[in-house]
Amino acid sequence: MKDIKLTILFSLVFCGHCLIAQEIFDTQIAGGTILKRVEQQAASENKLVLVLFGANWCPWCQAFDKTMNAEPVKSYLERTFVLAKIDVGHFDRNTDLSQQYMADLPRKQIPFLVALSPDGTVIGKIQTKELEEGQGYDSEKVLEALKNASGAF
């Protein structure tokens, strides 16, 4: 009986771990630090900066991350941008950056993207709500939005 209880306990712990949302956003490093690193990398690689504002608890952020890591979006991102993932917590983290780049954060609309030139100039903003399809995102719409946001560079 003890073995069965241990097996059940192990299964619950293991399965519970599988249900926890993937950690997309680093909650330990300040957004400004992340952004500075990414801007330096973008400048050295002659790429744009793509700032993704979101939170680990957000199911739409999880879905968007999945879309960004699948083709054809992934290849375009890798060729064009260096990505800065900025954690907004429960709209109480990195508020300085969110206020600087997003007017929509107070309305709690994440994920939200801002395209920057390597020197930090805003060249485009993407409200991802317009790219939704069902319980996820339309990869062709995401790709088109990224191309539009980077087109001014």
C-alpha positions as CSV (number, residue, x, y, z in Angstrom):
1,M,0.0,0.0,0.0
2,K,2.9,2.3,0.8
3,D,4.3,1.8,-2.7
4,I,1.0,2.6,-4.3
5,K,0.8,5.9,-2.3
6,L,4.3,6.8,-3.3
7,T,3.6,6.0,-6.9
8,I,0.4,8.1,-6.9
9,L,2.3,11.0,-5.1
10,F,5.1,10.8,-7.6
11,S,2.6,10.8,-10.5
12,L,0.8,13.8,-9.2
13,V,3.9,15.8,-8.7
14,F,5.3,14.9,-12.1
15,C,2.0,15.5,-13.9
16,G,1.5,18.8,-12.0
17,H,4.9,19.9,-13.1
18,C,3.9,19.3,-16.7
19,L,0.9,21.5,-16.3
20,I,2.8,24.5,-15.1
21,A,3.2,27.2,-17.8
22,Q,6.6,27.4,-19.5
23,E,8.8,30.1,-18.3
24,I,9.1,32.4,-21.3
25,F,9.9,35.6,-19.5
26,D,12.8,36.0,-17.1
27,T,11.4,37.3,-13.9
28,Q,14.8,37.7,-12.2
29,I,16.5,40.2,-14.6
30,A,15.2,43.8,-14.9
31,G,13.7,44.6,-18.3
32,G,16.1,47.5,-18.8
33,T,19.1,45.2,-18.5
34,I,17.6,42.7,-20.9
35,L,16.8,45.5,-23.4
36,K,20.3,47.0,-23.2
37,R,21.9,43.6,-23.9
38,V,19.6,43.0,-26.8
39,E,20.2,46.5,-28.3
40,Q,23.9,45.9,-28.2
41,Q,23.6,42.5,-29.9
42,A,21.2,44.0,-32.5
43,A,23.7,46.8,-33.3
44,S,26.6,44.3,-33.7
45,E,24.5,42.0,-35.9
46,N,22.9,44.8,-37.9
47,K,19.4,43.7,-36.9
48,L,16.3,45.2,-35.4
49,V,15.1,44.8,-31.8
50,L,11.8,43.2,-31.1
51,V,10.5,43.8,-27.6
52,L,7.8,41.3,-26.5
53,F,5.9,42.4,-23.4
54,G,4.1,39.6,-21.6
55,A,3.9,37.3,-18.6
56,N,4.5,33.7,-17.8
57,W,0.9,33.2,-16.5
58,C,-0.7,34.6,-19.7
59,P,-2.1,31.8,-21.9
60,W,-2.0,34.1,-25.0
61,C,1.7,34.8,-24.3
62,Q,2.3,31.1,-24.2
63,A,0.4,30.7,-27.5
64,F,2.3,33.6,-29.1
65,D,5.7,32.1,-28.0
66,K,4.7,28.9,-29.7
67,T,3.9,30.7,-33.0
68,M,7.2,32.6,-32.8
69,N,9.1,29.4,-32.5
70,A,7.5,27.7,-35.5
71,E,8.0,28.3,-39.2
72,P,7.7,30.5,-41.1
73,V,7.9,33.1,-38.3
74,K,11.0,31.6,-36.6
75,S,13.2,32.0,-39.6
76,Y,12.1,35.6,-40.3
77,L,12.6,36.5,-36.6
78,E,16.1,35.1,-36.6
79,R,17.1,36.9,-39.8
80,T,15.6,40.3,-38.9
81,F,15.4,40.7,-35.1
82,V,17.0,40.2,-31.8
83,L,14.3,39.4,-29.3
84,A,13.9,41.0,-25.9
85,K,11.2,39.3,-23.7
86,I,10.1,41.7,-21.0
87,D,8.1,40.3,-18.1
88,V,5.2,42.6,-17.0
89,G,4.3,40.3,-14.1
90,H,0.7,41.2,-13.1
91,F,1.1,44.6,-14.7
92,D,3.4,45.6,-11.9
93,R,6.9,44.8,-13.3
94,N,9.0,46.8,-15.7
95,T,6.4,49.5,-15.7
96,D,8.9,52.1,-16.8
97,L,9.5,50.2,-20.1
98,S,5.9,49.4,-20.6
99,Q,4.9,53.1,-20.1
100,Q,7.7,54.2,-22.5
101,Y,6.7,51.9,-25.3
102,M,3.1,50.9,-24.9
103,A,-0.1,52.8,-24.4
104,D,-2.1,49.6,-24.3
105,L,-0.6,48.0,-21.2
106,P,-3.1,49.6,-18.8
107,R,-5.8,47.9,-20.7
108,K,-4.0,44.6,-20.0
109,Q,-3.6,43.6,-23.6
110,I,-0.6,41.3,-23.7
111,P,1.3,40.0,-25.5
112,F,2.3,43.3,-27.1
113,L,5.3,43.9,-29.5
114,V,7.4,46.9,-30.2
115,A,10.0,46.9,-33.0
116,L,13.0,49.2,-32.4
117,S,15.9,50.2,-34.5
118,P,19.3,49.2,-33.0
119,D,19.6,52.7,-31.4
120,G,16.2,52.3,-29.6
121,T,14.0,54.3,-31.9
122,V,10.4,52.9,-32.2
123,I,9.7,51.8,-35.8
124,G,6.6,49.8,-35.2
125,K,4.1,48.4,-32.7
126,I,2.0,45.2,-32.9
127,Q,-1.1,44.5,-31.0
128,T,-1.3,40.8,-31.1
129,K,-5.1,40.6,-30.5
130,E,-5.5,41.3,-34.2
131,L,-3.4,38.2,-35.1
132,E,-5.4,35.7,-33.0
133,E,-7.0,32.7,-34.6
134,G,-9.0,30.3,-32.5
135,Q,-7.0,29.5,-29.3
136,G,-3.7,30.6,-30.9
137,Y,-2.3,32.8,-33.6
138,D,-2.3,32.8,-37.4
139,S,1.3,32.4,-38.4
140,E,0.8,34.2,-41.7
141,K,-0.7,37.2,-40.0
142,V,2.1,37.3,-37.4
143,L,4.7,37.1,-40.2
144,E,3.0,40.0,-42.1
145,A,2.8,42.1,-39.0
146,L,6.5,41.6,-38.3
147,K,7.3,42.5,-41.9
148,N,5.2,45.6,-41.7
149,A,6.8,46.6,-38.4
150,S,10.3,46.2,-39.8
151,G,9.6,47.7,-43.2
152,A,10.5,51.2,-42.1
153,F,14.1,50.3,-41.3
